[in-house]
Every structure is written in structure tokens, then in C-alpha cells.
Amino acid sequence: MDVGERRAIIEERVTGHGEVQFAELAREFGVSEMTIRRDIEVLQNAGIVRRVSGGAIALPGTAFEPSYGSRAGRAVDSKMHIAGAIAERLLPGETVILDSGSTVASVARAICGRGLGLTVITPSLTVATTLADEPDTTVILAGGIVRPGELSLIGPDAERLIGGYNCDVYVAGVAGVDAERGLTEYHPQEAAVKRAAVSAARRLIVGVDQAKLGRVHLVNIAPLAAVDVLVTDAPADHPTVLDVQTAGAEVVLVSSASASP
């Protein structure tokens, strides 16, 4: 794990939980507490955390959602392999909703060059521009309000457009997957767009790295029973993986060291 990925995970941890401890992070990452202090100093200078005795706390207004940049820089290899496994499960000619977020942006890149001839509906400007010149691919971009930083479209217009289509599959990226609370998200309007997409599609594929398993965030999207396929880099005995299988979904396990599911 490089320094950028470690700091991205620390940012997500502190914004998700509100506080972190130097000693605990040092043990988890196998580095010195001095190294963790330097990481925290970088995050403090970026206005994300405030250092306190023995650790750091999230600044007011930040303890809900890590930045897109920090998420995009974390678990890059795993996201690439998750994306490849998802792209392999899309059928030629399908109508597919591709979500916003860094994991599904990787799915869009994995689709390129496969000649699937998809119709893609998306609330993500990143996904739309990635697939705009893909041969035999039709891209339908949801209307709505652009979220700065996320480059996703939210609001009633986005919900209405996505909800008005009959789609084969929805490829979702979510902030948390939990046995009791199901799929959850940080942002209420993002979650509303995701709920519209769940309702519009016959099949739901969720791609998440293992850091999101067992996590619960502010807004509910759908119950675990709504998931048809979960693609993740978690181990086979992860408790949430077992919960997903018990709920009836197919689980596809990928490795950060191998592109094979």
C-alpha cells in the first residue's frame, strides 16, 4: 500500500467514524505512529481533520462523506478487477444504468473495447464522457443538478429520467453494505437517484471493495435481498459476504493481485 492509498483510507475512516487513534492506525497499517502523525498532518492541512491528543477528529461538516479524489485513489487495483468482473457479466445490447462514483467509473473504462453495443443511462458525467465515443454505444445522461467534486447529477429531474426507463441491469456503487440495513449512502439526494435506478432495473449488480462491507451510512437505498450480484475483493469468509449469500445473491470474489474473479 502506497502513502496515497493509506491516507485515503485514513480520511475515509475519520470522516466515517468521527475520530481515529494514532496507535490503532499504526498497528493496522504496520507503520510507526510517527508515520501516522505525518499522514494526519497532511489531512489537517487539507482541512479534513483536527489533530488531538493521541489521534484526530473530523472537522464539523466533514464527518459524512470522503472526497471523490480520496475514494478514487483507494483500492485502485481491486476496483479495476471488480470492474472487469462486472463488465464480463453485461450482455450485448443490454440497457444498463451505470451509477456515479469511482468504482463504477472503473466499470465504464472496463466496458471500452468490448463491443457490447450497450445503451447506457447514467447520472455520472465521468461515465458519460468515458463512453461517449465507444462504438455502437448509446449514452443517455440524466438531467439535474451537478454535485461539485462528484460530477454526478442529482435532484428530481435525474430521478424522473432514470425512473422512466425499463432497464436490464443497474450497476451500483454504494457507501455501505450491511446485513440489517442493506445498501446505504452518505448523501440523501444521491441515494434518491440510486433508489430510482433500483426500481428501473430488472437486475442489480453491486461492486464494492471490502472496506464498505459491514458499514452503515445515513440514507437507505435498498435491502440486501434486492441485490442479484455482489462483486468484491473481500475474502470468502467475510461476515457480510456470507450474509449476502444467505440473502440469495451471487457473490463474485476478485483479488487485488489478479484480474480473475
N, C-alpha and C positions, 0 to 999 in steps of 0.2 A: 504494500500500500504506500503510495507516494504522499508527500506532505499535503498536496491539494485535496486529495480524497479524504485524508484524515481530518482536515479542518472542515470539510463539507459535512462529514458525519458528526463532528462536534457541534457545528452550527445547528444541524437538524435536532440533535439531542437536546441542546439547551433551549431552543425555541419550542420544541415539543413538550419538554418536561418542566421548563422554567428555571432549572438550575443544574449544575454539574459540579463534581468534585475532582480536583486535580489527581488525587491518589487513585481514585476509581478509574479514571480515564487512562492513567499511566499503566495500570495493571491490564486493562482491556487491550490497549494497543501495543503493549510490550516496549514502552519507551520510558524515558525518565520524566519525573514531574517537571523538571526544568523545560523539557521539550513541550510539554502540555501548556506550561505557563506562556511560552512564546506563541503557541497557537492561539491561546486566549487573548494575548495582547494584540494579535493581528485582528481578531474578531472584534475586540473592543475598539480599536482604531477605526473599524468599519462601521461602528455604531450599532452593532448587533447585540453585544453583551456588556455587562459591567463586572469587572473583577472584584471579588470579595474575599474575605479570609478563607483560604482552603479551596476556593473554587470560583465559580462565576454564575451570575444570574442573567436572565433575559431582560432587556430593557423594556419598559412599558410600551405596549403596542407591537412588540415583535414576537411574543410568545404564542404564535399561532401558525405561521407558515414560513418555512425556509425559502430563500430566494430561488428563482428558477436557475440562476447560474450555479448555485451551490448544489442543487439537485442534479443538474446536468453533468457536473463534474464528479459525481459519486457513482461507484459501481459501474464504471463505463464498460468494462469487459462483459460483466453479467448482463447489462442492458442490451448489448449487441447480440448476445446469444439468446436472450429472451425474445428479442425482436425477430431473429432468424427463425426461431421455433414457431412464433405466431404467424409469420409470413408463409411458412410451409403449410399452415392449416387454412389458408384462404384459397377458395376455389375460383377458377377462371370465370369472369363475367359476373361475380357477385357484387351486390351493393353493400358497401362497408362503411360504417361510421368509425372514423379514426379520431380518438379523443385528443385533447390538449395534453401537455406535459412532456417531460423529457424522455420517458420510456416509449411512449407512442410515437414521438418524433423519430426515435430509432427504428420503429416498425416501418414508418414511411420510407426511410432510407433502405431498409431491407427489402421492401417491395420493388424498388427500382431495378429494372433489368430482368424481371421475372416474366414479363409478357402476360400478365394476368388479365389485362383488359377490364379493370375494376371501375365501378362508379363509386367514388369516394366522397362522402359527406363529412365535413369536419368543421369544428369551431376553432381550429388552430391555424393561425397564419403561417407558422413554420411548416406544418404538414402540407398546407396548400401550395406553398412555394416549392417545397421539395418534389411534389408530384405533378406540378403544373405542366412540365414538358415530357412527362412519361408517356410513351406512345400508347394509343388505344385506351387511355385512362381519362375518365371524365371526373373533374373535381368540382364539387358544389360547396361553396364556402358559406357558412352560416352568417347571417347578419347579426347586428347587435353592437354592444359596447366593447371596445378593446381594453383589456386589462393591461396597463403598463407593466413591462418586465416579463409578464407571462405570454404576451402576444396571443391570448385566447379571447374569444368572443363570448360575452355573457349577456344576460338580460332576456326579457320576454320575446324579442324578435328571434334570438338564437334558439330559444326553447320551441317556439312555434315552427320554425323552419325544420328543425331536426325531427320534431314530433309529427310533422306532416308527411313523412316518408315511410314506406314499408321496406325495411332493410333486412338483409340476410344475417348480418353479424355486426356487433358492436365491439370494437377493441378498446377496452377501457384501461386507463391508468388512474389509480386511486391512492390516497394517502395512507389508508389503513385497511387491513383485512382481519376481522375478528369473528370468532365462532358465535358470540352472542349478539354483537352489534352489526355484523355483516360488513358491508363496504361503506367506508366513511371518507369525508373530505374536510379540508380546513375552511373553505370559503362557501358561504350559502348559495351565491349565485352560480358558482362553478358546479356545485352539487345539483342545482336545479336543472342545468343543462345536461348533466350526466343522467339524471333520472328520466328526462325526456328521451335520451338515447336508449336507455334500458327498455323503455316501453315501445320504442320504434323497431327494435331488432328481434329476430327470432332466436338468435344465439348470442351469448355473452362470453367473450374471452377477456380475462383479466391478466395483465402482465405486471408483476411486481418483484422487486428484489426482496430478499428475506428481512431486511430491516423494517419493512412495512407490515410484516406478519405479526399478529397479536396486538397491533396498535389500534387505538380508537381515537377519532378526532371529532370535531364539533358537530358535523352535519351528516345525517344518514343518507345513503344513496339507495341501497338495495340490500335485502337479506342474503345470507350466504347461499341459500337454496336457489337464488336466481342465476348463479354462476354455472356455466356449462364447462368451461375450461379455465384452469389456473396455470399460468406458466411462471415459474420462479426458479431462483438459484438456491433455494433453501434445501437442507438435507431431507431425505425421505421420512425421517422420524421427527421432524419439527412438529410440535403440537398443533399448529394451525393448519399445516399440510394434512395431517390426519383428520382434523375437523372438516376440512373442505371435502376430502374423500368421503367421509361419513355423510355429508350433506348431499352426495350424489354427483359431484363434479369430477371430470377427468383432471388429473394433475400431471403436468409435464415438467420434469426437473431438468434443468440445464446447469452446466458448470461454467464458472468464470475462466476455466482453463481449457475448455473445449466447446466447440460450436455444436456438438451433437447433443440433442435432448436426451 
